[in-house]
Amino acid sequence: MIRLSNGFGAPTHPNVNTWMLLVNDLCRQAVTSKIMVMRSSGLQQRDFITLHDVTRVIGHIMDLPKAKLGDGIFNVGNGKSMQVIDMVWLIQMRCTEVLGFTPKIVRPKPMVGEQSARLDYCVEKLLSTGFNLNGNPNDEIDDLLRMCHKSFITAN
């Protein structure tokens, strides 16, 4: 069984419904409206993993000898948490770099004293099987932004 953290990346086709994934949704918003509207202050922590690595993990686990599966449950993430707002700023920066415009960020202001609990999403079991992460978040976001532009802007 795979417990997936927060995957993101360009789907194989724009009609594949990956637009409910946070990063995918924000990239689509950035491209189609030049605004990224958040539903929270963005202070909460998440573990983000590229879909490139997610697909590699699936193949890796399928090829593991039964003796290395243990209980068969694997957390799939990158093992590093970040605040959602940091991901939003990264998307904004990549959009400026890749598409030449800077989308506006709209978000509820953090409440006075609002803090986020630290997220420790442990992927040690997966890494102990010899798997290594090599997905590049910038490249994945860049591909996603280009795909959104091609599918939702230039296609219209």
C-alpha positions in Angstrom: 0.0 0.0 0.0 1.2 3.5 -0.9 0.5 6.5 1.3 1.0 9.4 -1.0 1.9 12.9 0.4 1.2 15.8 -1.9 2.0 14.9 -5.5 2.2 17.4 -8.3 3.1 17.6 -12.0 1.8 17.8 -15.5 -0.8 15.1 -16.4 -0.5 13.1 -19.6 -3.4 15.1 -21.0 -5.3 18.2 -19.7 -8.5 16.2 -19.4 -6.9 13.9 -16.8 -8.3 15.2 -13.6 -5.3 16.2 -11.6 -6.5 19.7 -11.1 -7.6 19.0 -7.5 -4.0 18.6 -6.5 -2.9 21.8 -4.8 0.1 22.7 -6.9 -1.6 21.7 -10.1 -4.6 23.9 -9.2 -2.4 26.8 -8.4 -0.5 26.5 -11.6 -3.7 26.4 -13.6 -5.0 29.4 -11.8 -1.8 31.3 -12.4 -1.8 30.6 -16.1 -5.5 31.1 -16.8 -6.3 34.1 -14.5 -2.8 35.4 -13.5 -4.0 35.1 -9.9 -3.5 32.3 -7.4 -6.3 32.3 -4.9 -5.6 30.4 -1.7 -8.2 29.1 0.7 -5.9 29.3 3.7 -3.1 31.5 5.0 -0.6 29.0 3.7 1.2 28.5 6.9 0.4 24.8 7.1 3.2 22.4 6.3 3.0 19.8 3.5 5.4 17.3 2.0 5.4 17.8 -1.8 6.7 15.1 -4.2 6.9 15.3 -8.0 4.8 13.0 -10.1 8.0 12.0 -11.8 9.2 10.4 -8.5 5.7 9.0 -7.7 5.7 7.0 -10.9 9.3 5.8 -10.2 8.2 4.7 -6.7 5.4 2.6 -8.0 7.8 0.7 -10.4 10.4 0.4 -7.6 7.9 -1.1 -5.1 6.5 -3.5 -7.7 10.0 -4.8 -8.4 11.0 -5.2 -4.8 11.6 -8.8 -3.5 8.9 -9.8 -1.1 11.4 -9.9 1.7 12.0 -6.1 1.4 8.2 -5.3 1.5 7.9 -5.7 5.2 4.2 -4.9 6.1 3.8 -3.5 2.5 3.0 0.0 3.6 5.2 2.8 2.2 4.9 6.6 2.8 5.7 8.2 -0.5 6.9 11.8 -0.2 10.2 13.6 -0.3 10.7 13.6 3.4 11.0 17.4 3.7 8.1 19.6 4.7 7.5 23.2 3.6 4.8 25.7 4.2 2.2 25.9 1.5 2.9 29.7 1.0 6.6 28.8 0.2 5.3 26.5 -2.6 3.0 29.3 -3.8 6.0 31.7 -3.9 8.0 29.1 -5.8 5.2 28.7 -8.4 5.0 32.5 -8.7 8.8 32.7 -9.3 8.8 29.9 -11.8 5.8 31.5 -13.7 7.8 34.7 -13.9 10.8 32.9 -15.2 9.0 30.5 -17.6 6.0 32.5 -18.9 7.2 36.1 -18.4 4.5 37.3 -16.0 4.1 37.3 -12.2 0.7 36.1 -11.0 -0.8 37.8 -8.0 -1.3 35.9 -4.8 -4.6 36.3 -2.9 -4.8 34.6 0.5 -6.5 35.0 3.8 -4.2 36.9 6.2 -2.8 34.7 9.0 -4.6 35.1 12.3 -2.6 36.8 15.0 -0.3 34.2 16.5 -1.2 31.6 13.9 1.4 28.9 13.6 1.7 25.6 11.8 2.5 22.3 13.4 5.7 20.8 12.1 5.1 18.0 9.7 7.4 15.0 9.8 6.4 12.8 6.9 8.8 9.9 7.3 9.9 8.1 4.1 12.8 6.3 5.6 11.3 2.9 4.9 11.1 3.7 1.2 14.6 5.1 1.1 15.9 2.0 3.0 14.9 -0.1 0.0 17.4 1.7 -2.2 15.1 4.2 -3.8 16.4 7.7 -4.3 14.4 10.8 -5.2 15.6 12.6 -8.3 12.5 14.6 -9.3 13.3 18.3 -9.7 10.4 20.5 -8.3 11.4 23.5 -10.5 11.4 21.4 -13.6 8.1 19.7 -12.7 6.4 23.1 -12.0 7.9 24.5 -15.3 6.5 21.6 -17.3 3.1 22.0 -15.5 3.0 25.8 -16.3 3.9 25.2 -19.9 1.3 22.4 -20.2 -1.4 24.7 -18.7 -0.4 27.5 -21.1 -0.5 25.2 -24.1 -3.8 23.6 -23.1 -5.8 26.4 -21.6 -4.4 29.6 -23.3 -3.0 28.8 -26.8 -5.6 26.1 -27.4 -8.4 28.7 -27.1 
